[in-house]
Amino acid sequence: MLTLNNKPLSYDRAFTHAGIQYPANWLRLASLEEKQAIGISEVADDPWYDQRFYWGLSNPKQLDDKTETVDGEEVKTTGLKTLWSANQGEVAASLLAPSDWRIIKAKETGTNIPSAWKTYRAAVRTACNTRQTEIGNAADVPALIELLFGAATITQQKKDSEGVGVVEPDTITNEAGETVANPVAGDPVMETVANPAIATAWPTPI
């Protein structure tokens, strides 16, 4: 981040210094020496943190609802679990909304709801309930973030039937059919698997 007189400067924005108007592209075109000559310095950006889950760096928001007495009155603070559980309900409603007309039509006309839509809508509700349970079971804020926004797959060491990590063998067979020393003997054998820490997926729309 560039600063001048302890104030941040933004690229592609004009600024004034010592009575001189600098055009919007000046910071991009000026050399480091030209910037330093008028007092511009570069400082490290403030550490980033996810404001949805943290009040500040390494300062997570509370997971659970909390009730405390303040000046003789009970004050309830809503926790992340409640907020994100409610969010799942909103997502479910948005997934169900496009097919609501089918339900209304069936009731008004006395016809049957197509079984595929019944199955899909039931799956949405089930997924919502399951995801809300998973949110309620989150142990801490990092676990909640991983649950909601973690990668679909992870790479980990492969394990055998007894749960022991698999490593590369001492020898391998080359193209000539000869047994030779394995250059990566002892290295862990890695595999890509579904991330067990992420929430249950929403059903695929039909």
C-alpha positions as CSV (number, residue, x, y, z in Angstrom):
1,M,0.0,0.0,0.0
2,L,1.3,3.4,-0.9
3,T,1.0,6.3,1.6
4,L,1.7,10.0,1.5
5,N,1.7,12.0,4.7
6,N,0.4,8.9,6.4
7,K,-2.6,8.8,4.1
8,P,-3.2,5.9,1.7
9,L,-3.1,6.5,-2.0
10,S,-5.1,4.5,-4.6
11,Y,-3.9,3.6,-8.0
12,D,-5.9,5.2,-10.9
13,R,-7.1,8.1,-8.7
14,A,-5.8,11.6,-9.0
15,F,-4.4,13.3,-5.9
16,T,-3.0,16.6,-4.8
17,H,0.3,17.2,-3.0
18,A,2.1,20.5,-2.2
19,G,-0.3,22.4,-4.4
20,I,0.3,20.1,-7.4
21,Q,-2.4,18.0,-9.0
22,Y,-1.2,14.6,-10.0
23,P,-3.3,12.7,-12.7
24,A,-5.0,9.4,-12.1
25,N,-2.3,7.4,-14.0
26,W,0.7,9.1,-12.3
27,L,1.3,6.3,-9.7
28,R,1.4,3.7,-12.4
29,L,3.8,5.6,-14.6
30,A,6.1,7.1,-12.0
31,S,9.3,5.3,-11.1
32,L,10.1,4.4,-7.5
33,E,12.6,7.3,-7.3
34,E,9.9,9.8,-8.5
35,K,7.4,8.5,-5.9
36,Q,10.0,8.7,-3.1
37,A,11.0,12.2,-4.2
38,I,7.6,13.6,-3.2
39,G,7.5,11.6,0.0
40,I,5.5,8.5,-1.1
41,S,6.4,5.4,0.8
42,E,5.2,1.8,0.6
43,V,3.9,0.0,3.7
44,A,2.6,-3.5,4.2
45,D,-1.2,-3.9,3.8
46,D,-3.2,-4.6,6.9
47,P,-3.6,-8.4,7.5
48,W,-6.8,-9.7,5.9
49,Y,-9.4,-11.4,7.9
50,D,-12.9,-12.6,7.0
51,Q,-15.3,-10.1,8.6
52,R,-18.2,-12.5,8.5
53,F,-16.4,-14.7,11.1
54,Y,-13.9,-12.4,12.9
55,W,-14.0,-9.1,14.7
56,G,-10.3,-8.7,13.9
57,L,-7.2,-10.6,13.2
58,S,-7.3,-13.8,15.4
59,N,-10.4,-12.4,17.1
60,P,-13.3,-14.8,16.2
61,K,-16.9,-13.9,16.7
62,Q,-18.9,-16.1,19.1
63,L,-20.2,-19.4,17.9
64,D,-23.2,-19.8,20.1
65,D,-25.9,-17.4,21.3
66,K,-25.1,-15.7,24.6
67,T,-27.4,-14.1,27.1
68,E,-25.9,-11.8,29.7
69,T,-27.2,-9.2,32.1
70,V,-26.3,-5.6,31.3
71,D,-27.5,-2.8,33.6
72,G,-30.1,-5.2,35.1
73,E,-31.5,-6.2,31.7
74,E,-30.9,-9.4,29.8
75,V,-29.1,-8.9,26.5
76,K,-29.0,-11.7,23.9
77,T,-26.2,-11.8,21.4
78,T,-26.7,-14.0,18.4
79,G,-23.9,-16.4,17.6
80,L,-22.5,-17.5,14.2
81,K,-24.2,-20.9,14.4
82,T,-27.7,-19.3,14.6
83,L,-26.9,-16.8,11.8
84,W,-25.5,-19.4,9.4
85,S,-28.3,-21.9,10.3
86,A,-30.8,-19.2,9.3
87,N,-28.9,-18.7,6.1
88,Q,-29.4,-22.4,5.2
89,G,-33.1,-21.9,5.5
90,E,-32.9,-18.9,3.1
91,V,-30.9,-21.0,0.6
92,A,-33.5,-23.8,0.9
93,A,-36.3,-21.4,0.3
94,S,-34.6,-20.0,-2.8
95,L,-34.2,-23.6,-4.1
96,L,-37.8,-24.5,-3.5
97,A,-39.3,-21.2,-4.8
98,P,-39.0,-22.0,-8.6
99,S,-41.2,-25.1,-8.1
100,D,-43.7,-23.7,-5.6
101,W,-46.1,-23.0,-8.5
102,R,-46.3,-26.7,-9.2
103,I,-47.5,-27.4,-5.7
104,I,-50.1,-24.6,-5.8
105,K,-51.3,-25.8,-9.2
106,A,-51.7,-29.4,-8.0
107,K,-53.7,-28.2,-5.0
108,E,-55.9,-25.9,-7.0
109,T,-56.6,-28.3,-9.8
110,G,-56.7,-31.5,-7.7
111,T,-53.9,-33.1,-9.7
112,N,-50.9,-35.0,-8.6
113,I,-47.5,-33.4,-8.0
114,P,-44.9,-35.2,-10.3
115,S,-42.9,-37.6,-8.1
116,A,-39.5,-36.2,-9.3
117,W,-40.4,-32.8,-7.9
118,K,-41.7,-34.3,-4.6
119,T,-38.3,-36.2,-4.3
120,Y,-36.3,-33.1,-5.1
121,R,-38.2,-30.8,-2.7
122,A,-37.9,-33.4,0.1
123,A,-34.2,-33.7,-0.6
124,V,-33.8,-29.9,-0.3
125,R,-35.5,-29.9,3.1
126,T,-33.4,-32.9,4.3
127,A,-30.2,-31.2,3.1
128,C,-31.2,-28.0,4.9
129,N,-31.8,-29.9,8.2
130,T,-28.6,-31.9,7.9
131,R,-26.5,-28.8,7.1
132,Q,-28.1,-27.0,10.1
133,T,-27.1,-29.9,12.3
134,E,-23.6,-29.9,11.0
135,I,-23.3,-26.2,11.7
136,G,-24.6,-26.8,15.2
137,N,-21.8,-29.4,15.7
138,A,-19.0,-27.1,14.5
139,A,-16.3,-27.1,17.2
140,D,-14.8,-23.6,16.5
141,V,-14.9,-20.8,13.9
142,P,-12.2,-22.4,11.6
143,A,-14.2,-25.6,11.5
144,L,-17.4,-23.6,10.7
145,I,-15.6,-21.8,7.8
146,E,-14.3,-25.1,6.5
147,L,-17.7,-26.6,6.7
148,L,-19.3,-23.8,4.7
149,F,-16.6,-22.8,2.3
150,G,-14.0,-25.6,2.3
151,A,-12.7,-27.2,-0.9
152,A,-14.7,-30.1,-2.2
153,T,-11.6,-32.4,-2.3
154,I,-8.4,-32.6,-0.3
155,T,-5.1,-34.3,-0.9
156,Q,-3.9,-36.6,1.9
157,Q,-1.8,-39.6,2.5
158,K,-3.3,-42.9,1.4
159,K,-4.0,-45.4,4.2
160,D,-4.1,-49.2,4.2
161,S,-7.0,-51.3,5.5
162,E,-5.5,-51.0,9.0
163,G,-5.4,-47.2,8.8
164,V,-1.6,-47.0,8.5
165,G,-0.2,-44.4,6.0
166,V,1.0,-45.9,2.8
167,V,4.5,-45.1,1.6
168,E,6.4,-45.7,-1.7
169,P,8.1,-49.2,-1.8
170,D,11.8,-49.6,-1.6
171,T,11.9,-51.1,-5.1
172,I,9.9,-50.8,-8.3
173,T,9.8,-52.5,-11.7
174,N,11.1,-50.5,-14.6
175,E,9.9,-50.7,-18.3
176,A,12.4,-53.5,-18.9
177,G,10.8,-55.6,-16.2
178,E,13.8,-55.2,-13.9
179,T,13.5,-54.6,-10.2
180,V,15.3,-51.4,-9.3
181,A,15.6,-49.1,-6.4
182,N,12.7,-46.7,-6.0
183,P,14.1,-43.1,-6.0
184,V,11.2,-41.9,-3.9
185,A,11.2,-44.9,-1.5
186,G,9.6,-44.0,1.8
187,D,7.7,-40.9,0.5
188,P,4.0,-40.9,1.4
189,V,1.6,-42.1,-1.3
190,M,-1.0,-39.3,-1.7
191,E,-4.5,-39.4,-3.0
192,T,-7.3,-36.9,-3.6
193,V,-10.5,-37.6,-1.7
194,A,-13.8,-35.9,-0.9
195,N,-13.3,-33.4,1.9
196,P,-15.0,-34.9,5.0
197,A,-15.1,-31.5,6.7
198,I,-17.5,-29.8,4.3
199,A,-21.3,-29.6,4.7
200,T,-23.7,-31.9,3.0
201,A,-24.3,-30.8,-0.6
202,W,-27.5,-29.4,-1.8
203,P,-29.4,-31.6,-4.2
204,T,-29.0,-31.0,-7.9
205,P,-31.9,-29.0,-9.4
206,I,-34.1,-30.8,-11.8
